[in-house]
Amino acid sequence: MSSEFTLLSAFLVGLFGSVHCIGMCGGIVGSLTMGISPEIRESSLRLIPYLSMYNLGRILSYMLIGLLAGFLGQQLSEVLPLGNPRMVAMWASSIFMIILGLYIGGWWRILTVLEKAGSQLWRYLEPLGRRFLPVKTPFHALGLGLIWGWLPCGLVYSVVAFAVTTGDTVQGALLMLAFGAGTLPMMLTLGATASWLVRITRHSIVQQIIGALIIVFGLFILFGPHHHKMPQSHDGHHGASSAYVLISNG
């Protein structure tokens, strides 16, 4: 797969999967907007800087997580004896995407295991986020976003696993940036129409449709036309960025 296709995959997961963000982050964004003075909340234009800074902080945290994930993948690529790392990475990312679709659709909640593991770190970070409430300035919103980007979330963790397969710190960060960009339309809309959007996206049929779309996309990555064009590789060690090279250069 090309690097552009990999980034597009992450963007689409963020775009479609952000329905899940409504349940996870809806209360946070609601607290963000309710903590702002009424005269600002009533003006969409004056609310934009707050929502923008919140989402900037959130995506910056995603990029840091992606950088760390890419570094982990880089270390693993140097020690694991993989006969065809490109194939292994493609299978791993596809399987995680299918698992994510099952998770969002409510058919298999296996990713809650990762969320519970992440909650151990969250116990220490969550009190820091509360220090920025009520939100009085856009910089308070930025700080809130930086903290809440670490919120335990199966959707985020599935893309982090994808970032590990890049085996490259920069590409891992870019992958999470693409994912964060995909979540922006839903999260920005949520800030302005929180209650209406939460009601719509909590319907099981909406979540099942989104989950099914992500599963289909994961199957396409696994069995699509590009799958048969991949050259076989038996060189398991290409230096620090071997895993990414093998999954991203078509």
ZAVEX-256223 format. One record per residue: residue in one letter; x, y, z of N, C-alpha, C, O in turn. Coordinates in steps of 0.02 Angstrom, whole numbers, padded with zeros to 5 digits, always signed. Example, Ala and Ser with C-alpha at 12.3 -4.5 7.8 and 13.67 -1.06 7.14 Angstrom:
<recs>
A+00660-00284+00390+00615-00225+00390+00660-00165+00390+00712-00166+00423
S+00642-00112+00354+00684-00053+00357+00645+00002+00394+00670+00057+00402
</recs>
This chain:
<recs>
M+00042-00060+00000+00000+00000+00000+00044+00062+00000+00096+00063+00032
S+00022+00114-00035+00059+00176-00036+00048+00213+00029+00000+00200+00065
S+00094+00259+00044+00087+00299+00106+00023+00341+00103-00009+00352+00154
E+00005+00364+00042-00056+00404+00035-00117+00361+00052-00164+00385+00084
F-00117+00298+00030-00173+00254+00046-00177+00240+00120-00231+00237+00149
T-00118+00232+00152-00117+00221+00224-00145+00280+00262-00184+00271+00309
L-00126+00341+00243-00152+00401+00276-00226+00409+00262-00264+00431+00306
L-00247+00393+00201-00319+00397+00185-00358+00348+00228-00413+00363+00251
S-00330+00289+00239-00362+00239+00282-00374+00268+00352-00428+00262+00380
A-00322+00299+00380-00328+00328+00447-00379+00384+00448-00417+00390+00495
F-00379+00426+00395-00428+00481+00392-00499+00454+00390-00543+00480+00425
L-00511+00402+00350-00578+00374+00345-00600+00340+00409-00659+00343+00428
V-00554+00308+00443-00571+00279+00508-00592+00334+00557-00640+00326+00594
G-00556+00390+00556-00575+00446+00599-00642+00475+00579-00683+00492+00622
L-00654+00481+00514-00716+00510+00489-00776+00467+00507-00825+00492+00535
F-00772+00403+00491-00828+00358+00504-00833+00339+00577-00887+00335+00606
G-00775+00328+00608-00774+00305+00677-00789+00359+00727-00801+00345+00786
S-00790+00422+00706-00802+00477+00753-00873+00475+00781-00888+00511+00829
V-00916+00434+00752-00982+00422+00783-00971+00396+00854-01008+00413+00900
H-00920+00354+00862-00904+00328+00928-00880+00383+00974-00890+00380+01035
C-00848+00435+00945-00823+00490+00986-00879+00528+01021-00869+00559+01073
I-00939+00525+00992-00995+00561+01022-01008+00536+01093-01018+00574+01139
G-01008+00469+01099-01020+00441+01165-00962+00454+01213-00972+00466+01272
M-00900+00452+01186-00841+00459+01229-00828+00532+01246-00811+00549+01303
C-00835+00576+01196-00813+00645+01204-00871+00695+01206-00860+00755+01217
G-00932+00671+01197-00988+00718+01195-00995+00758+01260-01007+00818+01259
G-00986+00723+01316-00991+00757+01380-00935+00807+01390-00944+00860+01421
I-00876+00790+01363-00818+00835+01370-00829+00899+01331-00820+00954+01356
V-00850+00891+01267-00863+00950+01227-00921+00989+01254-00922+01051+01251
G-00971+00954+01283-01026+00988+01315-01002+01030+01373-01024+01087+01382
S-00957+01001+01414-00928+01039+01470-00888+01098+01445-00888+01151+01475
L-00854+01088+01389-00815+01142+01359-00860+01201+01341-00846+01258+01360
T-00914+01186+01305-00957+01241+01282-00998+01271+01340-01010+01331+01341
M-01019+01229+01387-01059+01255+01443-01016+01296+01491-01042+01337+01528
G-00951+01284+01490-00906+01322+01533-00889+01390+01506-00855+01430+01539
I-00911+01404+01445-00898+01469+01413-00957+01516+01427-01014+01493+01432
S-00943+01578+01433-00996+01626+01449-01052+01624+01397-01039+01612+01338
P-01115+01635+01418-01173+01628+01374-01168+01671+01311-01188+01649+01257
E-01142+01733+01317-01140+01776+01258-01094+01749+01204-01105+01760+01144
I-01041+01711+01225-00996+01680+01176-01029+01618+01147-01025+01606+01087
R-01062+01577+01190-01094+01516+01166-01148+01531+01114-01159+01491+01069
E-01180+01587+01121-01235+01603+01075-01210+01628+01008-01249+01636+00961
S-01145+01640+01003-01117+01663+00939-01070+01610+00911-01018+01595+00941
S-01090+01581+00855-01049+01528+00825-00979+01553+00808-00930+01516+00816
L-00974+01615+00785-00909+01642+00766-00864+01649+00826-00804+01634+00822
R-00891+01671+00882-00849+01680+00942-00832+01613+00974-00784+01609+01013
L-00871+01561+00959-00858+01495+00988-00803+01458+00950-00771+01414+00977
I-00792+01477+00887-00744+01442+00845-00674+01438+00875-00644+01384+00874
P-00646+01493+00902-00578+01488+00930-00573+01437+00986-00521+01403+00993
Y-00625+01430+01027-00623+01383+01082-00624+01311+01056-00584+01269+01078
L-00670+01297+01010-00674+01230+00982-00612+01212+00942-00589+01155+00943
S-00584+01262+00907-00524+01250+00867-00464+01233+00912-00426+01187+00898
M-00456+01271+00966-00400+01258+01011-00408+01192+01048-00358+01157+01059
Y-00469+01175+01066-00480+01110+01098-00460+01053+01052-00424+01007+01073
N-00482+01057+00989-00466+01003+00942-00393+01004+00922-00364+00951+00907
L-00361+01063+00921-00290+01067+00908-00251+01029+00962-00206+00990+00947
G-00269+01042+01024-00236+01007+01080-00247+00932+01076-00201+00893+01088
R-00307+00911+01060-00324+00840+01054-00282+00807+01000-00255+00752+01010
I-00276+00839+00941-00239+00809+00886-00164+00809+00899-00129+00763+00878
L-00139+00861+00933-00068+00862+00951-00052+00803+00997+00002+00772+00991
S-00097+00786+01042-00087+00728+01085-00088+00664+01044-00048+00619+01056
Y-00133+00660+00995-00135+00601+00951-00068+00593+00915-00042+00538+00909
M-00041+00649+00891+00022+00646+00854+00079+00622+00899+00122+00584+00877
L+00080+00644+00961+00131+00621+01007+00124+00546+01019+00173+00510+01021
I+00062+00523+01027+00050+00452+01036+00073+00413+00974+00104+00360+00980
G+00059+00440+00915+00080+00408+00853+00155+00405+00847+00183+00356+00823
L+00188+00458+00868+00261+00459+00868+00289+00403+00912+00336+00368+00892
L+00261+00396+00972+00284+00344+01017+00268+00275+00989+00308+00228+00996
A+00210+00268+00957+00191+00203+00927+00238+00186+00870+00259+00128+00864
G+00255+00235+00829+00302+00223+00774+00370+00203+00799+00404+00160+00770
F+00391+00235+00853+00456+00217+00883+00455+00145+00908+00503+00108+00900
L+00399+00125+00939+00393+00056+00963+00396+00008+00904+00431-00043+00907
G+00360+00024+00850+00362-00018+00790+00432-00022+00761+00452-00075+00736
Q+00468+00033+00764+00537+00034+00738+00581-00014+00777+00621-00051+00748
Q+00574-00014+00843+00614-00059+00885+00594-00132+00872+00637-00175+00869
L+00529-00144+00865+00507-00213+00853+00531-00239+00785+00548-00297+00778
S+00533-00194+00735+00554-00215+00668+00626-00236+00666+00647-00273+00621
E+00665-00214+00715+00736-00231+00717+00751-00295+00754+00805-00323+00747
V+00703-00319+00793+00716-00379+00834+00673-00438+00814+00691-00495+00829
L+00616-00426+00781+00572-00482+00763+00593-00512+00696+00601-00475+00647
P+00601-00577+00692+00621-00609+00629+00561-00621+00584+00533-00676+00583
L+00541-00570+00546+00483-00576+00502+00506-00590+00431+00547-00554+00403
G+00479-00645+00402+00498-00662+00334+00472-00612+00284+00507-00595+00236
N+00412-00586+00293+00382-00537+00249+00346-00485+00292+00285-00488+00299
P+00382-00437+00320+00352-00388+00366+00295-00349+00334+00247-00331+00368
R+00299-00336+00269+00246-00298+00236+00179-00335+00241+00128-00305+00255
M+00181-00400+00228+00120-00440+00232+00094-00443+00303+00034-00437+00315
V+00139-00453+00351+00119-00457+00421+00087-00391+00443+00035-00392+00477
A+00118-00335+00424+00091-00270+00444+00022-00258+00413-00022-00231+00446
M+00013-00278+00350-00051-00268+00317-00106-00310+00351-00161-00287+00361
W-00089-00372+00367-00137-00414+00402-00155-00384+00470-00213-00382+00489
A-00104-00361+00506-00116-00334+00572-00161-00273+00569-00209-00268+00608
S-00147-00225+00524-00187-00165+00519-00258-00180+00496-00305-00149+00520
S-00265-00228+00450-00332-00247+00426-00373-00279+00481-00432-00263+00489
I-00342-00323+00519-00377-00357+00573-00400-00307+00626-00455-00312+00652
F-00356-00260+00642-00375-00209+00692-00433-00167+00666-00476-00147+00705
M-00434-00153+00601-00489-00114+00574-00555-00153+00577-00607-00124+00591
I-00551-00217+00563-00612-00259+00567-00636-00263+00639-00696-00259+00653
I-00589-00271+00686-00607-00273+00757-00639-00207+00777-00687-00206+00817
L-00613-00151+00751-00642-00086+00766-00713-00082+00741-00757-00056+00776
G-00726-00106+00680-00794-00106+00653-00842-00147+00696-00898-00126+00709
L-00819-00205+00719-00859-00247+00763-00873-00211+00829-00927-00217+00858
Y-00823-00174+00852-00829-00137+00915-00880-00081+00910-00924-00073+00952
I-00874-00040+00857-00919+00016+00848-00990-00009+00836-01039+00021+00860
G-00996-00063+00797-01063-00091+00783-01095-00125+00842-01154-00141+00840
G-01057-00135+00895-01085-00166+00955-01088-00242+00952-01122-00273+00993
W-01052-00272+00904-01055-00345+00896-01002-00381+00937-01011-00439+00955
W-00946-00346+00951-00892-00377+00990-00853-00321+01023-00822-00280+00989
R-00855-00318+01090-00826-00263+01128-00756-00278+01154-00738-00257+01209
I-00717-00314+01115-00651-00335+01137-00605-00275+01152-00561-00280+01194
L-00616-00219+01117-00572-00161+01127-00581-00129+01196-00541-00087+01217
T-00635-00148+01231-00643-00122+01299-00586-00146+01344-00572-00114+01395
V-00555-00201+01326-00497-00225+01365-00441-00174+01363-00410-00159+01414
L-00429-00146+01302-00377-00095+01296-00397-00031+01332-00356+00002+01362
E-00462-00015+01329-00485+00046+01363-00475+00040+01438-00456+00088+01471
K-00488-00020+01465-00478-00030+01537-00404-00024+01555-00387+00003+01608
A-00361-00049+01511-00289-00042+01523-00268+00031+01522-00229+00053+01564
G-00294+00069+01473-00278+00140+01468-00306+00181+01525-00280+00235+01540
S-00358+00155+01557-00388+00193+01612-00341+00200+01672-00350+00243+01714
Q-00290+00156+01675-00242+00162+01730-00202+00227+01724-00190+00261+01774
L-00181+00243+01663-00147+00306+01651-00195+00364+01659-00177+00417+01685
W-00257+00354+01636-00307+00408+01637-00323+00431+01708-00341+00489+01718
R-00316+00388+01756-00330+00407+01826-00286+00465+01848-00305+00505+01890
Y-00225+00469+01819-00178+00521+01838-00188+00584+01795-00174+00640+01817
L-00211+00574+01733-00217+00631+01687-00283+00668+01695-00286+00729+01687
E-00336+00632+01711-00403+00663+01714-00407+00722+01763-00438+00773+01746
P-00377+00717+01822-00379+00775+01867-00345+00837+01838-00364+00893+01853
L-00293+00827+01796-00260+00883+01764-00307+00918+01716-00307+00980+01712
G-00348+00879+01680-00396+00909+01634-00447+00952+01669-00468+01003+01642
R-00468+00931+01728-00518+00969+01765-00493+01038+01786-00533+01082+01801
R-00428+01046+01787-00400+01112+01805-00417+01165+01753-00414+01225+01768
F-00433+01144+01692-00448+01192+01639-00523+01207+01635-00545+01244+01590
L-00562+01179+01681-00634+01192+01683-00650+01237+01742-00622+01227+01796
P-00694+01286+01733-00728+01305+01671-00679+01338+01622-00629+01369+01641
V-00694+01331+01559-00651+01358+01506-00664+01433+01500-00718+01455+01482
K-00613+01473+01516-00621+01545+01514-00585+01578+01455-00604+01633+01434
T-00535+01544+01427-00499+01571+01370-00486+01514+01320-00492+01456+01338
P-00470+01530+01257-00451+01478+01209-00392+01436+01232-00387+01378+01213
F-00348+01465+01272-00290+01427+01296-00311+01375+01348-00280+01323+01355
H-00365+01389+01385-00393+01338+01429-00419+01280+01387-00411+01222+01405
A-00450+01297+01330-00476+01245+01285-00419+01203+01256-00426+01143+01248
L-00363+01236+01240-00305+01200+01215-00279+01151+01267-00265+01093+01251
G-00272+01173+01328-00249+01129+01382-00295+01071+01392-00273+01014+01403
L-00361+01084+01390-00410+01031+01397-00402+00979+01342-00405+00919+01355
G-00391+01002+01281-00383+00957+01225-00320+00915+01230-00320+00856+01213
L-00265+00945+01254-00202+00909+01262-00210+00851+01311-00181+00798+01302
I-00249+00862+01363-00260+00809+01412-00309+00757+01386-00297+00697+01391
W-00364+00780+01357-00417+00733+01336-00398+00694+01274-00433+00647+01256
G-00344+00712+01241-00320+00670+01187-00296+00602+01210-00289+00556+01170
W-00284+00594+01275-00262+00531+01305-00319+00491+01334-00307+00440+01367
L-00380+00513+01324-00438+00478+01350-00439+00406+01324-00432+00396+01264
P-00448+00356+01368-00450+00286+01345-00506+00276+01294-00565+00287+01309
C-00488+00255+01234-00537+00249+01180-00516+00194+01132-00461+00195+01104
G-00560+00145+01123-00544+00090+01078-00532+00113+01007-00491+00084+00972
L-00568+00164+00985-00559+00191+00918-00487+00217+00909-00454+00201+00860
V-00464+00256+00957-00396+00283+00953-00345+00227+00956-00296+00227+00918
Y-00356+00179+01001-00307+00125+01009-00300+00083+00946-00246+00058+00932
S-00355+00074+00909-00351+00035+00848-00305+00069+00797-00269+00035+00761
V-00308+00135+00794-00265+00172+00747-00194+00174+00774-00146+00176+00734
V-00185+00175+00839-00118+00172+00868-00085+00107+00848-00025+00106+00832
A-00122+00052+00849-00095-00012+00826-00074-00007+00753-00023-00035+00733
F-00114+00028+00714-00098+00040+00643-00032+00079+00639+00010+00064+00597
A-00023+00129+00684+00038+00170+00684+00099+00129+00702+00154+00143+00678
V+00091+00079+00745+00147+00036+00763+00175+00002+00702+00236-00007+00695
T+00130-00018+00655+00153-00055+00596+00193-00011+00548+00226-00038+00503
T+00191+00055+00556+00232+00097+00513+00306+00089+00528+00347+00095+00482
G+00323+00075+00590+00393+00067+00608+00433+00131+00599+00494+00128+00589
D+00400+00189+00602+00433+00252+00589+00399+00306+00631+00338+00312+00630
T+00439+00345+00667+00410+00395+00712+00371+00449+00675+00316+00467+00695
V+00400+00475+00621+00366+00528+00583+00302+00502+00551+00250+00535+00554
Q+00305+00443+00520+00246+00416+00488+00193+00397+00539+00133+00402+00525
G+00214+00374+00598+00166+00360+00651+00129+00423+00672+00068+00422+00682
A+00166+00478+00678+00134+00542+00696+00088+00566+00641+00034+00592+00655
L+00109+00559+00578+00067+00580+00521+00004+00539+00517-00050+00564+00500
L+00009+00475+00533-00049+00431+00531-00101+00454+00582-00161+00457+00567
M-00078+00472+00642-00124+00495+00694-00150+00565+00677-00206+00582+00696
L-00110+00605+00642-00134+00670+00619-00191+00661+00569-00242+00696+00573
A-00183+00614+00523-00236+00600+00474-00299+00575+00509-00354+00595+00491
F-00290+00532+00559-00347+00508+00597-00382+00566+00633-00444+00572+00630
G-00343+00609+00666-00372+00666+00701-00409+00712+00654-00462+00738+00671
A-00381+00723+00595-00415+00765+00545-00482+00735+00525-00530+00771+00513
G-00484+00668+00521-00547+00636+00504-00601+00645+00557-00660+00647+00540
T-00581+00652+00619-00630+00661+00673-00655+00733+00678-00706+00746+00711
L-00620+00780+00645-00637+00851+00653-00709+00869+00634-00742+00903+00672
P-00734+00847+00575-00802+00868+00556-00853+00851+00610-00896+00893+00627
M-00850+00790+00637-00898+00770+00688-00887+00809+00753-00936+00831+00784
M-00825+00818+00774-00811+00851+00837-00827+00925+00835-00850+00952+00885
L-00815+00958+00778-00832+01028+00772-00908+01038+00770-00934+01085+00799
T-00941+00992+00736-01015+00995+00734-01044+00982+00802-01093+01013+00823
L-01013+00936+00839-01036+00919+00906-01035+00980+00951-01080+00989+00992
G-00984+01021+00944-00979+01080+00986-01037+01127+00978-01056+01161+01025
A-01066+01129+00918-01120+01176+00904-01189+01144+00914-01237+01179+00931
T-01194+01078+00904-01260+01045+00906-01256+00982+00948-01278+00929+00927
A-01227+00987+01008-01212+00929+01048-01272+00885+01062-01269+00825+01047
S-01325+00911+01089-01380+00869+01112-01414+00834+01054-01430+00774+01059
W-01426+00869+00998-01459+00838+00940-01416+00783+00910-01441+00730+00892
L-01350+00796+00904-01306+00748+00873-01297+00686+00917-01294+00630+00891
V-01294+00695+00981-01287+00638+01027-01347+00592+01020-01339+00531+01019
R-01408+00619+01016-01467+00578+01009-01466+00537+00946-01484+00478+00946
I-01445+00568+00890-01444+00533+00826-01394+00476+00827-01410+00420+00808
T-01333+00491+00849-01279+00442+00843-01282+00387+00895-01246+00338+00890
R-01325+00394+00945-01333+00340+00994-01380+00285+00970-01385+00233+01003
H-01413+00296+00915-01456+00244+00888-01412+00186+00865-01362+00196+00830
S-01431+00126+00884-01390+00067+00868-01383+00058+00793-01331+00035+00769
I-01435+00074+00755-01431+00063+00682-01378+00108+00651-01344+00087+00604
V-01370+00169+00676-01319+00215+00650-01250+00186+00665-01207+00185+00622
Q-01240+00162+00726-01175+00134+00745-01161+00070+00706-01103+00057+00688
Q-01212+00031+00692-01202-00031+00654-01184-00017+00582-01143-00053+00553
I-01214+00034+00552-01197+00052+00484-01124+00074+00479-01088+00054+00434
I-01104+00117+00527-01035+00141+00527-00987+00083+00539-00935+00077+00506
G-01004+00039+00586-00962-00019+00599-00955-00063+00538-00900-00088+00524
A-01009-00073+00502-01007-00115+00442-00963-00083+00388-00926-00119+00353
L-00966-00017+00381-00924+00017+00332-00850+00008+00347-00810-00003+00302
I-00833+00012+00411-00763+00005+00430-00740-00067+00419-00683-00079+00399
I-00783-00116+00432-00766-00186+00420-00754-00197+00346-00706-00230+00327
V-00798-00170+00303-00789-00177+00231-00722-00146+00209-00687-00174+00167
F-00706-00088+00238-00643-00055+00220-00583-00098+00242-00534-00103+00205
G-00588-00128+00301-00534-00172+00324-00526-00233+00279-00470-00254+00265
L-00582-00261+00255-00579-00318+00209-00550-00297+00142-00515-00336+00110
F-00565-00235+00121-00537-00210+00058-00461-00205+00063-00425-00224+00016
I-00436-00180+00119-00364-00175+00129-00332-00245+00127-00277-00254+00100
L-00368-00293+00155-00341-00360+00160-00343-00398+00094-00296-00435+00078
F-00398-00390+00057-00408-00431-00003-00415-00391-00067-00429-00419-00120
G-00405-00324-00063-00414-00282-00122-00362-00294-00176-00316-00334-00165
P-00369-00260-00234-00324-00271-00290-00251-00259-00273-00207-00294-00299
H-00237-00210-00228-00167-00196-00211-00134-00255-00176-00073-00262-00177
H-00175-00298-00144-00149-00355-00107-00110-00402-00153-00058-00430-00133
H-00134-00411-00215-00102-00458-00260-00043-00428-00297-00006-00464-00331
K-00033-00363-00291+00023-00330-00325+00085-00324-00281+00137-00303-00305
M+00078-00344-00218+00135-00335-00172+00191-00384-00188+00179-00444-00192
P+00251-00359-00197+00307-00404-00208+00324-00440-00144+00316-00414-00089
Q+00347-00502-00152+00366-00540-00093+00434-00517-00069+00479-00503-00109
S+00442-00512-00004+00506-00490+00025+00529-00540+00076+00489-00564+00116
H+00593-00557+00075+00620-00603+00124+00675-00570+00165+00712-00602+00202
D+00678-00504+00157+00728-00467+00196+00694-00437+00255+00658-00387+00248
G+00704-00465+00314+00667-00442+00373+00699-00384+00408+00674-00361+00459
H+00755-00358+00382+00788-00304+00419+00811-00251+00369+00858-00263+00331
H+00779-00193+00370+00798-00138+00326+00817-00077+00367+00813-00021+00341
G+00837-00086+00428+00854-00028+00469+00794-00005+00509+00746-00042+00518
A+00798+00056+00533+00749+00081+00582+00680+00085+00554+00632+00079+00593
S+00671+00096+00489+00604+00108+00463+00580+00051+00418+00540+00062+00374
S+00605-00010+00429+00590-00065+00384+00516-00080+00381+00489-00090+00327
A+00482-00083+00439+00411-00102+00437+00370-00054+00397+00326-00074+00359
Y+00384+00011+00405+00345+00060+00367+00358+00055+00292+00312+00056+00252
V+00422+00048+00273+00439+00043+00203+00402-00014+00171+00377-00009+00115
L+00398-00070+00207+00369-00129+00178+00293-00126+00174+00264-00163+00135
I+00261-00084+00213+00188-00079+00206+00166-00019+00166+00108-00016+00146
S+00211+00029+00154+00188+00090+00124+00211+00101+00053+00181+00142+00017
N+00263+00067+00031+00287+00078-00037+00257+00027-00084+00274-00032-00082
G+00211+00049-00128+00178+00003-00173+00220-00008-00235+00200-00046-00279
</recs>
